[in-house]
Amino acid sequence: MVVSAVVVRIWRECDVGTAAGFFWAPLALLLWVATAVLWTVVVWALGRYGVGVALAAGVVANLGLVWWVLAVVATPADYPDPLCPANVPAWWPEWVPV
């Protein structure tokens, strides 16, 4: 999972927690389940309008979920930021809000 790898990289570079990789493993499973539920709901709700509409809505909803995980979970505002300002690494794109 790309999101898992990015979150662990952010946590390691910004020194968020001591066992970031071990903490993220159960959350990766939870993210997988949330993605599956999200797609099931979107296809159930919008499938009658056509495959294209359901697919487009699913992609937008999934991108929203990924953004939320990367912006809120990966860069916790309540954690002290010893290395990265606001726990956002230097390579983080400025056009992605956190």
Secondary structure, 3 states (H helix, E strand, C coil): CHHHHHHHHHHHHCCCCCCHHHHHHHHHHHHHHHHHHHHHHHHHHHHHHCHHHHHHHHHHHHHHHHHHHHHHHCCCCCCCCCCCHHHCCCCCCCCCCC
